Amino acid sequence: MSDTSKRRRGRTEEAIKQIRELVASGVWGPGTRLPREADLAAQLGVGRSSLREAVRALALTRVLEVRHGAGTYVASLEPSELFETTRFATPLLHGRTVLELFEVRNMLEPEAAAMAAVRADHSMREELRQELVRMIAAGDDMQEFLEADGSFHDVIWRSTGNEVLRLLLLSLMAGTARARRWRGVADKAALAIAHDEHTRIYNAIRAQNAEHARAAMVVHLAESADWLREHLDATGQVPWSE
């Protein structure tokens, strides 16, 4: 990268930093219209081209919203919008980094299961049962199994009542989808194991037993991570099968 490119990138990053601080501090709240381009560039002490690049970057991360013909506004800043870019990025991770995603899931998801055992109402427990039935009925249909699997876990996350936790776990699970699909194809026993593990999780939540729900989720995630760890090659890669 040339010195000119480095300086331009530095000015853009400075503009991004300043705009983020104005939003994070509450000076600019959701829906605030940003000043005119020339005025904002002068306020931030950057050129207009650097400001445009900064606005584009912040629009991609859902911090700003560019309304053509109407100006640029601070976006809603809802968690579902801000976490969307993370959910998009995690599937790009591969190799041993996927194991790290499993590790983070194992830090968060057992507690989510324990919370669900306490907080899930009758309708959510019934929804969880239906997703378990759908998972088992999928048979060898890997796509159907994975959809039911994802929905099963999402019922648990929604049951916690903590939307930030749910969105974090959605992002983490998106990053492990290829590994779970590959295992289902490569290991003929994987689906039966998954059925048993999800049944134990469901039974614990249905019984409103937080400790058992936590333990069942720990076992489920650890077993998946252990299997993946054993099948990584020397370079930390696996022969993904879609």
ZAKOLMAR-402143 format. One line per field, with one value per residue: residue in three letters; x, y, z of N, C-alpha, C in turn; residue number from 0. Coordinates in nm, 3 decimals, m for minus. Layout:
N
type [ALA;...]
n.c1 [X;...]
n.c2 [Y;...]
n.c3 [Z;...]
ca.c1 [X;...]
ca.c2 [Y;...]
ca.c3 [Z;...]
c.c1 [X;...]
c.c2 [Y;...]
c.c3 [Z;...]
seq [NUM;...]
***
This chain:
242
type [MET;SER;ASP;THR;SER;LYS;ARG;ARG;ARG;GLY;ARG;THR;GLU;GLU;ALA;ILE;LYS;GLN;ILE;ARG;GLU;LEU;VAL;ALA;SER;GLY;VAL;TRP;GLY;PRO;GLY;THR;ARG;LEU;PRO;ARG;GLU;ALA;ASP;LEU;ALA;ALA;GLN;LEU;GLY;VAL;GLY;ARG;SER;SER;LEU;ARG;GLU;ALA;VAL;ARG;ALA;LEU;ALA;LEU;THR;ARG;VAL;LEU;GLU;VAL;ARG;HIS;GLY;ALA;GLY;THR;TYR;VAL;ALA;SER;LEU;GLU;PRO;SER;GLU;LEU;PHE;GLU;THR;THR;ARG;PHE;ALA;THR;PRO;LEU;LEU;HIS;GLY;ARG;THR;VAL;LEU;GLU;LEU;PHE;GLU;VAL;ARG;ASN;MET;LEU;GLU;PRO;GLU;ALA;ALA;ALA;MET;ALA;ALA;VAL;ARG;ALA;ASP;HIS;SER;MET;ARG;GLU;GLU;LEU;ARG;GLN;GLU;LEU;VAL;ARG;MET;ILE;ALA;ALA;GLY;ASP;ASP;MET;GLN;GLU;PHE;LEU;GLU;ALA;ASP;GLY;SER;PHE;HIS;ASP;VAL;ILE;TRP;ARG;SER;THR;GLY;ASN;GLU;VAL;LEU;ARG;LEU;LEU;LEU;LEU;SER;LEU;MET;ALA;GLY;THR;ALA;ARG;ALA;ARG;ARG;TRP;ARG;GLY;VAL;ALA;ASP;LYS;ALA;ALA;LEU;ALA;ILE;ALA;HIS;ASP;GLU;HIS;THR;ARG;ILE;TYR;ASN;ALA;ILE;ARG;ALA;GLN;ASN;ALA;GLU;HIS;ALA;ARG;ALA;ALA;MET;VAL;VAL;HIS;LEU;ALA;GLU;SER;ALA;ASP;TRP;LEU;ARG;GLU;HIS;LEU;ASP;ALA;THR;GLY;GLN;VAL;PRO;TRP;SER;GLU]
n.c1 [0.085;0.059;0.208;0.030;m0.215;m0.222;m0.239;m0.486;m0.652;m0.610;m0.728;m0.991;m1.050;m1.024;m1.240;m1.448;m1.413;m1.468;m1.737;m1.861;m1.815;m1.971;m2.222;m2.223;m2.199;m2.439;m2.485;m2.565;m2.855;m3.066;m3.212;m3.129;m3.049;m2.762;m2.525;m2.486;m2.272;m2.037;m2.026;m2.005;m1.766;m1.586;m1.631;m1.533;m1.276;m1.173;m1.129;m1.378;m1.397;m1.286;m1.473;m1.700;m1.627;m1.615;m1.881;m2.002;m1.886;m1.990;m2.257;m2.274;m2.232;m2.463;m2.487;m2.527;m2.771;m2.825;m3.028;m3.133;m3.147;m3.253;m3.072;m2.832;m2.873;m2.866;m2.897;m3.148;m3.024;m3.096;m3.047;m3.084;m3.025;m2.760;m2.616;m2.632;m2.426;m2.226;m2.337;m2.331;m2.059;m1.942;m1.982;m1.774;m1.549;m1.306;m1.155;m0.952;m1.051;m1.324;m1.352;m1.300;m1.531;m1.714;m1.617;m1.680;m1.956;m1.995;m1.940;m2.154;m2.403;m2.485;m2.565;m2.775;m2.952;m3.005;m3.132;m3.354;m3.485;m3.593;m3.737;m3.893;m4.220;m4.533;m4.611;m4.369;m4.223;m4.375;m4.332;m4.062;m4.071;m4.201;m4.009;m3.812;m3.941;m3.967;m3.699;m3.620;m3.792;m3.687;m3.507;m3.271;m3.249;m3.050;m3.060;m3.318;m3.294;m3.093;m3.222;m3.432;m3.281;m3.148;m3.375;m3.468;m3.265;m3.289;m3.540;m3.480;m3.299;m3.463;m3.635;m3.496;m3.536;m3.348;m3.238;m2.992;m2.816;m2.935;m2.891;m2.613;m2.563;m2.695;m2.524;m2.288;m2.370;m2.426;m2.171;m2.084;m2.226;m2.146;m1.963;m2.129;m2.299;m2.117;m2.029;m2.267;m2.291;m2.053;m2.038;m2.217;m2.344;m2.396;m2.642;m2.819;m2.696;m2.721;m3.000;m3.050;m2.909;m3.038;m3.289;m3.242;m3.179;m3.424;m3.595;m3.494;m3.543;m3.820;m3.883;m3.815;m3.566;m3.290;m3.016;m2.979;m3.044;m2.840;m2.615;m2.675;m2.658;m2.389;m2.265;m2.363;m2.252;m1.978;m1.931;m1.971;m1.768;m1.541;m1.550;m1.510;m1.255;m1.099;m1.106;m0.989;m0.733;m0.370;m0.319;m0.521;m0.756;m1.065;m1.221;m1.467;m1.799;m2.067]
n.c2 [m0.119;0.217;0.526;0.736;0.604;0.490;0.719;0.819;0.610;0.626;0.874;0.818;0.619;0.773;0.945;0.759;0.674;0.911;0.963;0.732;0.773;0.998;0.888;0.676;0.815;0.936;1.186;1.198;1.048;0.757;0.796;1.057;1.321;1.363;1.637;1.853;1.737;1.894;2.056;1.863;1.738;1.946;1.980;1.740;1.748;1.630;1.531;1.553;1.327;1.128;1.134;1.044;0.778;0.686;0.711;0.528;0.290;0.280;0.266;0.014;m0.141;m0.098;0.123;0.378;0.521;0.571;0.779;0.822;1.131;1.241;1.261;1.162;0.945;0.854;0.516;0.278;0.146;m0.088;m0.402;m0.628;m0.528;m0.432;m0.660;m0.807;m0.798;m0.941;m1.195;m1.243;m1.259;m1.470;m1.729;m1.729;m1.804;m2.063;m2.395;m2.432;m2.212;m2.246;m2.427;m2.256;m2.104;m2.298;m2.323;m2.073;m2.082;m2.282;m2.149;m1.978;m2.096;m2.316;m2.175;m2.032;m2.241;m2.321;m2.090;m2.095;m2.319;m2.223;m1.998;m2.049;m2.062;m2.249;m2.255;m2.214;m2.436;m2.629;m2.555;m2.612;m2.889;m2.958;m2.885;m3.068;m3.306;m3.260;m3.257;m3.523;m3.654;m3.578;m3.760;m3.881;m3.647;m3.395;m3.114;m3.049;m3.148;m2.978;m2.731;m2.773;m2.824;m2.576;m2.417;m2.536;m2.474;m2.197;m2.153;m2.204;m1.995;m1.771;m1.811;m1.725;m1.456;m1.267;m1.072;m0.987;m1.191;m1.398;m1.310;m1.308;m1.583;m1.680;m1.581;m1.719;m1.984;m1.981;m1.976;m2.233;m2.397;m2.524;m2.712;m2.875;m2.975;m3.113;m3.311;m3.454;m3.575;m3.720;m3.885;m4.152;m4.214;m3.978;m3.837;m3.991;m3.967;m3.691;m3.671;m3.800;m3.635;m3.386;m3.460;m3.507;m3.248;m3.119;m3.263;m3.186;m2.911;m2.912;m3.027;m2.821;m2.807;m2.656;m2.713;m2.966;m2.905;m2.728;m2.900;m3.095;m2.946;m2.871;m3.120;m3.183;m2.978;m3.010;m3.267;m3.240;m3.056;m3.205;m3.413;m3.273;m3.168;m3.398;m3.460;m3.263;m3.178;m3.178;m2.914;m2.783;m2.784;m2.903;m3.144;m3.001;m3.096;m3.023]
n.c3 [0.000;m0.089;0.037;0.008;m0.009;0.242;0.402;0.320;0.400;0.673;0.733;0.670;0.859;1.089;1.058;1.073;1.337;1.482;1.412;1.511;1.784;1.832;1.792;1.979;2.220;2.240;2.142;1.879;1.823;1.744;1.426;1.392;1.173;0.982;0.959;0.666;0.400;0.345;0.575;0.777;0.712;0.758;1.032;1.134;1.049;0.817;0.471;0.208;0.047;0.209;0.414;0.275;0.224;0.485;0.565;0.391;0.487;0.748;0.692;0.581;0.805;0.939;1.105;1.010;0.790;0.458;0.285;m0.021;m0.174;0.051;0.255;0.513;0.787;1.135;1.203;1.322;1.531;1.650;1.814;1.646;1.393;1.416;1.482;1.255;1.066;1.192;1.197;0.928;0.882;1.036;0.907;0.726;0.853;0.919;0.952;1.239;1.366;1.370;1.575;1.785;1.778;1.864;2.123;2.233;2.210;2.396;2.626;2.653;2.575;2.745;2.975;2.866;2.816;3.079;3.173;3.007;3.102;3.332;3.252;3.022;2.892;2.877;2.605;2.471;2.551;2.426;2.161;2.144;2.173;1.935;1.744;1.807;1.739;1.465;1.393;1.440;1.266;1.026;0.932;0.704;0.572;0.545;0.522;0.615;0.874;0.978;0.967;1.148;1.373;1.409;1.460;1.694;1.881;1.868;1.982;2.246;2.297;2.256;2.464;2.683;2.699;2.652;2.417;2.311;2.386;2.241;1.973;1.960;1.986;1.760;1.562;1.624;1.585;1.314;1.214;1.260;1.099;0.854;0.951;1.105;0.910;0.749;0.927;0.963;0.715;0.692;0.919;1.003;1.238;1.357;1.347;1.502;1.750;1.787;1.803;2.046;2.225;2.195;2.281;2.552;2.633;2.582;2.758;3.007;3.007;2.982;3.227;3.384;3.500;3.570;3.618;3.503;3.239;3.173;3.199;3.004;2.771;2.774;2.736;2.481;2.312;2.363;2.270;1.997;1.932;2.005;1.818;1.578;1.624;1.618;1.351;1.202;0.972;0.943;0.886;1.000;0.865;0.714;0.497;0.371;0.308;0.115]
ca.c1 [0.000;0.139;0.194;m0.092;m0.328;m0.221;m0.289;m0.630;m0.717;m0.603;m0.828;m1.123;m1.066;m1.045;m1.378;m1.533;m1.400;m1.538;m1.881;m1.903;m1.815;m2.088;m2.339;m2.215;m2.217;m2.576;m2.498;m2.652;m2.935;m3.133;m3.296;m3.070;m2.997;m2.627;m2.508;m2.447;m2.140;m1.930;m2.020;m1.957;m1.623;m1.515;m1.644;m1.447;m1.139;m1.131;m1.176;m1.510;m1.385;m1.267;m1.601;m1.790;m1.586;m1.653;m2.027;m2.031;m1.848;m2.083;m2.386;m2.264;m2.242;m2.596;m2.482;m2.587;m2.864;m2.822;m3.157;m3.102;m3.231;m3.303;m2.962;m2.780;m2.930;m2.828;m2.993;m3.228;m2.934;m3.154;m2.951;m3.101;m2.957;m2.616;m2.554;m2.650;m2.297;m2.153;m2.397;m2.285;m1.914;m1.895;m1.969;m1.650;m1.441;m1.286;m1.048;m0.951;m1.132;m1.457;m1.344;m1.312;m1.673;m1.775;m1.576;m1.758;m2.092;m1.997;m1.939;m2.280;m2.528;m2.535;m2.638;m2.902;m3.039;m3.048;m3.229;m3.477;m3.555;m3.664;m3.821;m3.980;m4.358;m4.586;m4.610;m4.232;m4.185;m4.442;m4.260;m3.936;m4.106;m4.232;m3.884;m3.745;m4.012;m3.930;m3.560;m3.614;m3.865;m3.610;m3.435;m3.140;m3.255;m2.961;m3.106;m3.432;m3.242;m3.022;m3.320;m3.500;m3.179;m3.134;m3.497;m3.471;m3.177;m3.341;m3.648;m3.413;m3.244;m3.575;m3.695;m3.421;m3.580;m3.231;m3.221;m2.850;m2.763;m2.987;m2.826;m2.475;m2.565;m2.728;m2.401;m2.194;m2.420;m2.409;m2.032;m2.057;m2.321;m2.079;m1.905;m2.237;m2.345;m2.013;m2.032;m2.385;m2.266;m1.938;m2.054;m2.352;m2.403;m2.409;m2.781;m2.877;m2.637;m2.783;m3.137;m3.045;m2.863;m3.144;m3.397;m3.205;m3.193;m3.566;m3.653;m3.450;m3.616;m3.961;m3.891;m3.773;m3.447;m3.185;m2.886;m2.975;m3.042;m2.703;m2.525;m2.706;m2.606;m2.243;m2.230;m2.395;m2.155;m1.845;m1.922;m1.956;m1.634;m1.442;m1.551;m1.447;m1.113;m1.036;m1.108;m0.910;m0.605;m0.252;m0.321;m0.637;m0.868;m1.144;m1.275;m1.611;m1.890;m2.191]
ca.c2 [0.000;0.338;0.621;0.813;0.518;0.476;0.844;0.825;0.513;0.679;0.980;0.754;0.555;0.879;0.991;0.653;0.679;1.028;0.945;0.629;0.833;1.086;0.802;0.601;0.907;0.984;1.318;1.165;0.930;0.694;0.885;1.190;1.352;1.417;1.766;1.847;1.676;1.993;2.099;1.753;1.718;2.052;1.951;1.626;1.777;1.537;1.565;1.502;1.190;1.039;1.129;0.957;0.640;0.653;0.694;0.400;0.182;0.277;0.221;m0.132;m0.201;m0.063;0.234;0.489;0.488;0.673;0.789;0.899;1.248;1.292;1.278;1.047;0.942;0.747;0.406;0.248;0.092;m0.206;m0.513;m0.716;m0.466;m0.421;m0.793;m0.874;m0.811;m1.051;m1.319;m1.261;m1.283;m1.594;m1.844;m1.720;m1.861;m2.203;m2.464;m2.432;m2.101;m2.299;m2.482;m2.144;m2.071;m2.396;m2.291;m1.959;m2.133;m2.360;m2.054;m1.905;m2.167;m2.389;m2.082;m2.004;m2.356;m2.314;m1.981;m2.139;m2.413;m2.144;m1.892;m2.091;m2.090;m2.371;m2.247;m2.231;m2.577;m2.703;m2.523;m2.687;m3.029;m2.970;m2.881;m3.196;m3.404;m3.232;m3.297;m3.670;m3.695;m3.543;m3.877;m3.853;m3.519;m3.311;m2.976;m3.041;m3.167;m2.858;m2.625;m2.803;m2.808;m2.433;m2.366;m2.590;m2.391;m2.061;m2.150;m2.193;m1.860;m1.678;m1.833;m1.652;m1.317;m1.181;m1.066;m0.977;m1.328;m1.474;m1.268;m1.358;m1.727;m1.698;m1.557;m1.829;m2.106;m1.966;m2.008;m2.377;m2.472;m2.614;m2.823;m2.965;m3.041;m3.208;m3.424;m3.533;m3.654;m3.808;m3.976;m4.208;m4.220;m3.843;m3.795;m4.060;m3.904;m3.560;m3.690;m3.833;m3.518;m3.285;m3.511;m3.482;m3.104;m3.091;m3.320;m3.105;m2.784;m2.943;m3.052;m2.696;m2.839;m2.572;m2.779;m3.072;m2.841;m2.678;m3.014;m3.160;m2.861;m2.884;m3.248;m3.173;m2.894;m3.067;m3.385;m3.190;m2.997;m3.313;m3.483;m3.187;m3.159;m3.523;m3.474;m3.159;m3.230;m3.115;m2.769;m2.727;m2.777;m3.024;m3.151;m2.972;m3.156;m2.944]
ca.c3 [0.000;m0.100;0.147;m0.016;0.027;0.388;0.461;0.292;0.488;0.809;0.748;0.671;0.990;1.187;1.042;1.129;1.483;1.536;1.396;1.607;1.917;1.840;1.806;2.105;2.332;2.242;2.078;1.767;1.854;1.630;1.347;1.376;1.040;0.989;0.890;0.524;0.381;0.359;0.714;0.860;0.683;0.831;1.175;1.169;1.008;0.712;0.338;0.175;m0.005;0.325;0.482;0.199;0.249;0.623;0.567;0.325;0.578;0.861;0.639;0.564;0.938;0.989;1.201;0.939;0.682;0.353;0.215;m0.142;m0.192;0.180;0.348;0.588;0.920;1.226;1.188;1.441;1.633;1.713;1.815;1.530;1.280;1.440;1.486;1.127;0.999;1.258;1.149;0.791;0.878;1.100;0.819;0.649;0.932;0.883;1.023;1.385;1.416;1.396;1.711;1.879;1.784;1.954;2.260;2.280;2.231;2.520;2.737;2.661;2.551;2.862;3.061;2.800;2.841;3.220;3.182;2.939;3.190;3.433;3.195;2.911;2.930;2.818;2.459;2.422;2.570;2.319;2.037;2.151;2.146;1.793;1.667;1.830;1.656;1.325;1.377;1.433;1.146;0.907;0.883;0.644;0.502;0.625;0.522;0.706;1.009;1.022;0.990;1.274;1.477;1.434;1.522;1.831;1.963;1.873;2.081;2.377;2.310;2.272;2.595;2.786;2.705;2.634;2.272;2.278;2.396;2.127;1.850;1.965;1.961;1.619;1.486;1.650;1.523;1.169;1.183;1.275;1.017;0.760;1.027;1.144;0.788;0.709;1.018;0.935;0.594;0.709;1.033;0.995;1.372;1.411;1.363;1.618;1.869;1.800;1.850;2.190;2.300;2.195;2.365;2.692;2.657;2.588;2.881;3.121;3.003;3.012;3.371;3.449;3.577;3.512;3.624;3.403;3.108;3.154;3.179;2.877;2.664;2.778;2.672;2.338;2.242;2.377;2.184;1.859;1.919;2.010;1.690;1.478;1.655;1.576;1.206;1.136;0.925;1.005;0.862;1.069;0.771;0.695;0.359;0.382;0.212;0.120]
c.c1 [0.088;0.116;0.065;m0.215;m0.337;m0.277;m0.440;m0.706;m0.719;m0.707;m0.969;m1.149;m1.089;m1.188;m1.475;m1.532;m1.480;m1.690;m1.934;m1.910;m1.936;m2.216;m2.339;m2.240;m2.359;m2.595;m2.586;m2.727;m2.996;m3.224;m3.240;m3.018;m2.860;m2.619;m2.473;m2.302;m2.027;m1.914;m1.963;m1.809;m1.539;m1.517;m1.548;m1.301;m1.086;m1.183;m1.310;m1.503;m1.366;m1.397;m1.698;m1.756;m1.627;m1.803;m2.066;m2.001;m1.948;m2.224;m2.387;m2.278;m2.369;m2.595;m2.550;m2.679;m2.864;m2.955;m3.136;m3.203;m3.279;m3.193;m2.921;m2.826;m2.863;m2.938;m3.063;m3.144;m2.997;m3.052;m2.961;m3.033;m2.806;m2.546;m2.560;m2.517;m2.213;m2.206;m2.355;m2.139;m1.874;m1.891;m1.843;m1.532;m1.427;m1.175;m1.062;m1.029;m1.274;m1.462;m1.358;m1.457;m1.746;m1.740;m1.658;m1.904;m2.100;m1.986;m2.077;m2.404;m2.574;m2.612;m2.772;m3.000;m3.092;m3.152;m3.362;m3.556;m3.638;m3.769;m3.918;m4.122;m4.407;m4.578;m4.471;m4.184;m4.251;m4.374;m4.129;m3.962;m4.131;m4.105;m3.805;m3.809;m3.973;m3.787;m3.548;m3.681;m3.787;m3.535;m3.298;m3.139;m3.177;m3.008;m3.222;m3.387;m3.177;m3.118;m3.394;m3.405;m3.162;m3.255;m3.510;m3.387;m3.231;m3.459;m3.588;m3.364;m3.355;m3.638;m3.622;m3.473;m3.468;m3.197;m3.074;m2.785;m2.808;m2.912;m2.680;m2.471;m2.605;m2.605;m2.303;m2.240;m2.408;m2.267;m1.998;m2.145;m2.253;m2.019;m2.012;m2.290;m2.245;m2.014;m2.151;m2.369;m2.158;m1.957;m2.199;m2.421;m2.437;m2.553;m2.846;m2.825;m2.704;m2.926;m3.140;m3.008;m2.971;m3.264;m3.368;m3.219;m3.341;m3.628;m3.617;m3.525;m3.763;m3.982;m3.854;m3.655;m3.327;m3.050;m2.874;m2.972;m2.903;m2.608;m2.549;m2.652;m2.454;m2.200;m2.251;m2.289;m2.015;m1.826;m1.901;m1.816;m1.527;m1.435;m1.480;m1.297;m1.039;m1.022;m1.043;m0.779;m0.491;m0.251;m0.440;m0.758;m0.944;m1.197;m1.424;m1.689;m2.023;m2.312]
c.c2 [0.124;0.429;0.702;0.733;0.502;0.602;0.856;0.730;0.563;0.787;0.922;0.688;0.657;0.931;0.888;0.658;0.795;1.014;0.842;0.687;0.925;1.004;0.733;0.690;0.959;1.123;1.306;1.038;0.869;0.792;1.024;1.208;1.415;1.551;1.746;1.802;1.776;2.036;1.989;1.727;1.822;2.026;1.841;1.649;1.680;1.586;1.500;1.360;1.090;1.025;1.036;0.810;0.596;0.628;0.562;0.283;0.169;0.239;0.069;m0.204;m0.161;0.045;0.356;0.437;0.603;0.668;0.881;1.012;1.310;1.313;1.148;1.057;0.834;0.640;0.378;0.203;m0.023;m0.320;m0.602;m0.659;m0.468;m0.556;m0.864;m0.894;m0.922;m1.185;m1.348;m1.307;m1.420;m1.715;m1.843;m1.779;m2.010;m2.263;m2.455;m2.315;m2.147;m2.364;m2.371;m2.098;m2.169;m2.366;m2.175;m2.000;m2.207;m2.272;m1.994;m1.994;m2.255;m2.299;m2.043;m2.118;m2.355;m2.204;m2.023;m2.235;m2.340;m2.053;m1.936;m2.118;m2.215;m2.369;m2.266;m2.374;m2.663;m2.679;m2.600;m2.834;m3.050;m2.969;m3.010;m3.305;m3.386;m3.277;m3.448;m3.719;m3.665;m3.660;m3.840;m3.722;m3.416;m3.167;m2.957;m3.056;m3.039;m2.742;m2.647;m2.784;m2.660;m2.374;m2.413;m2.502;m2.249;m2.048;m2.133;m2.051;m1.758;m1.690;m1.759;m1.510;m1.218;m1.178;m1.055;m1.114;m1.410;m1.438;m1.311;m1.507;m1.759;m1.681;m1.672;m1.956;m2.099;m2.004;m2.155;m2.461;m2.570;m2.734;m2.924;m3.042;m3.148;m3.330;m3.515;m3.623;m3.759;m3.914;m4.026;m4.213;m4.083;m3.803;m3.861;m4.000;m3.768;m3.571;m3.714;m3.709;m3.410;m3.330;m3.487;m3.334;m3.067;m3.140;m3.237;m2.972;m2.805;m2.964;m2.929;m2.718;m2.768;m2.642;m2.888;m3.014;m2.789;m2.793;m3.081;m3.078;m2.866;m3.010;m3.240;m3.095;m2.953;m3.186;m3.344;m3.135;m3.104;m3.387;m3.402;m3.181;m3.283;m3.533;m3.359;m3.219;m3.149;m2.963;m2.702;m2.714;m2.909;m3.025;m3.128;m3.040;m3.085;m3.030]
c.c3 [0.000;0.021;0.133;0.026;0.178;0.455;0.441;0.383;0.631;0.833;0.752;0.806;1.101;1.180;1.100;1.281;1.542;1.525;1.494;1.748;1.936;1.858;1.942;2.227;2.344;2.185;1.955;1.802;1.730;1.558;1.327;1.233;1.055;0.918;0.742;0.512;0.405;0.505;0.803;0.837;0.757;0.980;1.218;1.130;0.905;0.578;0.308;0.120;0.109;0.403;0.409;0.223;0.389;0.632;0.503;0.418;0.693;0.817;0.624;0.698;1.011;1.098;1.139;0.830;0.582;0.279;0.096;m0.162;m0.062;0.282;0.416;0.733;1.005;1.217;1.322;1.560;1.711;1.709;1.692;1.406;1.298;1.440;1.351;1.055;1.061;1.209;1.006;0.787;0.932;1.007;0.733;0.723;0.901;0.969;1.173;1.445;1.446;1.535;1.814;1.890;1.875;2.100;2.316;2.301;2.365;2.644;2.761;2.660;2.667;2.959;3.000;2.823;2.984;3.238;3.120;3.027;3.295;3.369;3.086;2.961;2.856;2.665;2.403;2.442;2.463;2.185;2.031;2.119;1.997;1.707;1.688;1.744;1.509;1.296;1.358;1.305;1.019;0.849;0.830;0.565;0.584;0.631;0.619;0.850;1.061;1.049;1.122;1.392;1.512;1.503;1.667;1.923;1.976;1.970;2.221;2.398;2.330;2.410;2.706;2.804;2.685;2.485;2.232;2.284;2.276;1.998;1.846;1.930;1.818;1.531;1.502;1.580;1.371;1.127;1.195;1.184;0.921;0.832;1.065;1.024;0.745;0.798;0.988;0.813;0.620;0.818;1.037;1.131;1.428;1.437;1.484;1.748;1.894;1.851;2.001;2.272;2.306;2.278;2.513;2.728;2.672;2.718;3.003;3.125;3.035;3.161;3.453;3.543;3.515;3.511;3.520;3.261;3.076;3.121;3.044;2.760;2.660;2.706;2.521;2.262;2.248;2.284;2.039;1.837;1.920;1.878;1.583;1.499;1.605;1.425;1.131;1.089;0.987;0.989;0.930;0.979;0.768;0.552;0.360;0.271;0.223;0.083]
seq [0;1;2;3;4;5;6;7;8;9;10;11;12;13;14;15;16;17;18;19;20;21;22;23;24;25;26;27;28;29;30;31;32;33;34;35;36;37;38;39;40;41;42;43;44;45;46;47;48;49;50;51;52;53;54;55;56;57;58;59;60;61;62;63;64;65;66;67;68;69;70;71;72;73;74;75;76;77;78;79;80;81;82;83;84;85;86;87;88;89;90;91;92;93;94;95;96;97;98;99;100;101;102;103;104;105;106;107;108;109;110;111;112;113;114;115;116;117;118;119;120;121;122;123;124;125;126;127;128;129;130;131;132;133;134;135;136;137;138;139;140;141;142;143;144;145;146;147;148;149;150;151;152;153;154;155;156;157;158;159;160;161;162;163;164;165;166;167;168;169;170;171;172;173;174;175;176;177;178;179;180;181;182;183;184;185;186;187;188;189;190;191;192;193;194;195;196;197;198;199;200;201;202;203;204;205;206;207;208;209;210;211;212;213;214;215;216;217;218;219;220;221;222;223;224;225;226;227;228;229;230;231;232;233;234;235;236;237;238;239;240;241]
***
